[in-house]
Amino acid sequence: MPPASSYILCVDDDADDLLFITSALQQANAALRTAVAYNGVEALAFLEEVHRAHQLPSLVILDINMPRMDGKELLTALKKDARFASLPVVVYSTSGAGVDRLFCAHYGVELVTKPNTYDEVVSVMQYLYSTLNSPH
């Protein structure tokens, strides 16, 4: 489990995508910690554990298409649970479908379409990291 300092939870069933995301986040800030989960069930269990320790992540980056509990189901569960409703979430998916954008907008989260190259992933992660650290 990451230390109490700021960290990001990345939820994706694709190990290569997780590697790209975590590597790109490290490029954005070498001190930034990441935690990973491979589906919504794992992510929810992780969040429940870190909530008890008062160590929620600063951001959740969430894929839509995953086994067991997909990203939409997880996002719905997070927003309905008072412990997690205020967690910043970004949906990071290959889908750019209008229905998925509307779903994300309904919950007030941004949908970022996964880029095709690693350099583009780095740019997206730098953007997400900068928005995380900008004044709200």
ZIURBEL-V887667 format. One record per residue. SS is DSSP state (2 for helix, 1 for strand, 0 for the rest). NEAR is the number of other C-alpha atoms within 10 Angstrom. D_FIRST is the distance of its C-alpha to the first C-alpha in whole Angstrom. Layout:
BEGIN
ss: (SS SS)
near: (NEAR NEAR)
d_first: (D_FIRST D_FIRST)
END
This chain:
BEGIN
ss: (0 0 0 0 0 0 1 1 1 1 1 0 0 0 2 2 2 2 2 2 2 2 2 2 2 2 2 2 0 0 0 0 1 1 1 1 1 0 0 2 2 2 2 2 2 2 2 2 2 2 2 2 0 0 0 0 0 0 1 1 1 1 0 0 0 0 0 0 0 0 2 2 2 2 2 2 2 2 2 2 0 0 0 0 0 0 0 0 1 1 1 1 1 0 0 0 0 2 2 2 2 2 2 2 2 2 0 0 0 1 1 1 1 0 0 0 0 2 2 2 2 2 2 2 2 2 2 2 2 2 2 2 0 0 0 0)
near: (11 16 9 13 12 15 19 23 23 27 27 27 20 13 12 10 17 18 13 17 22 22 18 21 25 17 15 19 14 10 12 16 19 21 17 21 19 21 24 27 18 15 23 18 12 17 20 16 14 16 14 9 10 11 18 24 22 16 19 23 22 29 30 24 18 18 13 12 18 20 25 19 13 20 26 14 15 18 16 11 10 10 13 17 15 10 15 16 24 20 24 24 19 15 17 13 11 9 10 16 16 13 17 19 12 9 13 13 16 15 25 19 15 17 15 9 9 14 12 13 19 21 16 21 23 18 13 18 18 13 11 14 9 8 6 5)
d_first: (0 4 7 9 11 12 10 11 11 13 15 17 19 20 18 21 20 16 17 20 18 15 18 20 17 17 21 21 19 18 15 13 10 9 7 10 11 15 17 17 17 13 12 14 12 9 11 12 10 8 12 13 11 12 9 11 11 14 15 15 17 18 21 24 25 22 23 22 21 22 22 24 24 20 21 24 22 20 23 25 22 22 19 18 21 21 18 19 19 21 22 22 25 28 30 32 34 36 34 31 31 33 30 28 31 31 27 28 25 26 27 26 28 26 28 30 29 26 28 28 24 24 26 25 21 23 25 22 20 23 24 21 22 25 27 27)
END
